[in-house]
Amino acid sequence: MSKKSNKFSPEVRERAVRMVQEHRGEYPSLWAAIESIAPKIGCVPQTLNEWVKRDEIDTGARAGVTTTDLQRLKDLERENKELRKANEILKLASAFFAQAELDRRLKS
């Protein structure tokens, strides 16, 4: 998965999506509206199309996972990974100290 750049501010994205929604009826298709508006914003049509799709998902007009849910899932996955690492460290430490206790008992 490639790292997305934030070349466009959230305000520009919102404005571009709003322009597409406002002028959608003036074009024969959504794609035609996107192709017309994208150069005015300074992005490629595919990028603007992704912004429009994301907005439709976030507003409930299209099925899919919302941006908020995607971020929450990402955060939970990160936390899960950190907890797994911590558990592994604790298991190793527990085994180390258990072995040290056994060694101490055998010596005495």
N, C-alpha and C positions, 0 to 999 in steps of 0.2 A: 504494500500500500504506500503510495507516494505521499510525501508531506505537502499539505496544501499551504500555499502562501496567502497572506492576507493583503493582497495588493489593493483591494477595494474595501473601503470602510463600511461598517454596517449601514450607515446612512445612505451611502451610494447604492448598496444592494437593495435596501428597502425602496428607495426612489425608483430604481430600475424595475423592480417587480411591480410597483404601483403603476408605473407607466404602461407596462405590458397589460395589466388588468384593466386599466382605464381605456386603452386603445384596442383592446382585443376584438371588439365588434367591428372595427374599421378594416379588418383584414380577413381574408377567406379562411385562415386557420391560425391557430395559436403559434405555430412555427413561423408563419409569415410575419406575425407581429414581432416575434422575438428577433427574427433576422433583420427587421427594419430598425428596431430599437437598440440592439446590441452595439452597433458601431457608434451610436450617439453617446453611449456610456463609456465606450472604449474597451469593450470586452468581446470575446467571441460568442457567437450564438449558443454554443453548447454550454458555456458557463452560465449565461443568463437563463437558459432552460433549466439547469440544475437549481438555480436560485428560485425560479418560479415553482418547480416541483416541491422543493423543500418548504416553501411558504404554503403551498396547498396542503401538504401533509401536516404542518404545524397548525393550520387553521381548521383542519378536519375535513377539507374539501376532497382530499385524496387519502386513500388507505396507506398506512405505513407507520413507522416508528418516529415519533416527534423528536425534535432536536433536544428537548429537555430529557426525554427518556434515553436517548443515545448518550448524552453526557452522564446521566446517572449510571447507566450500564458501564460506561468506561471507568467511572470513579469506583464502582463496586468491583470491577475486574482488577483494578490496580490495588485496591485494599485487600482483595482475596489473595493476590500474588504476594503482597507484603506479609500477610498473616501466615501463608504457607512457608515462607522463608523463616519467619520467627519461630514457627512450630518445629521446623527442621533443626534450627539452632538449639532450641530447648531440648529436643530429643537427644541430640548429640551431647549436650552438656549433662543431661540426666544420665546417659550411659557412661560418660566419663566419670562423674562423681560416684555412681554406683560401683564401677570397677575400682575406683580409688578406695571406697569403703570396704570392698571385699579384700583388697590387697592389705589394708590396714588390719583387718581382723585376722587374716592369715599370719601376719607377722607377729602378732601379740599372743 
